[in-house]
Amino acid sequence: PAEFKATFSSELDEYKKAVEKNTSSIPIYVTPIQKEGVPVLLTIKDFKKICNDYLSGSLDEYNIYYISDVISLSQNIEMENEEIEDLFFGIGDPIINGVISKNKIKELLESI
């Protein structure tokens, strides 16, 4: 996660400030991570990995919000199924979904 977080640390700082100010315009930068025309497929395994990285302290709540928002805005990411899409959406944008906590993440993991 450290190398991964480093790839978007400057964008995350700007994002975090906007979230804390509760602004209506929050910057999201989506960088292509795959070959053109080949979408990334996210699975339940990917969701669990992100949640477990949060629970271990490798990712913080702003990392989770940002990752979720990037995923939901990207045109090159597909979800394994609608449940996965709902799970990723549910941990994004704290203004819409409320803040996440370790208890909320644990409950989500127990429900799947």
Number of C-alpha atoms within 10 A of each C-alpha: 12 8 8 9 14 11 11 16 13 10 14 21 12 13 21 18 13 15 19 11 10 12 10 9 9 16 16 16 14 15 10 13 11 11 9 8 7 11 16 17 12 17 16 17 10 13 17 15 12 20 22 17 15 19 17 11 12 14 18 14 19 20 21 20 25 24 21 21 21 17 21 18 12 16 12 19 18 18 18 12 12 10 13 19 19 12 16 24 17 17 25 25 20 16 12 10 12 11 14 18 14 15 10 12 18 13 11 15 15 8 7 10
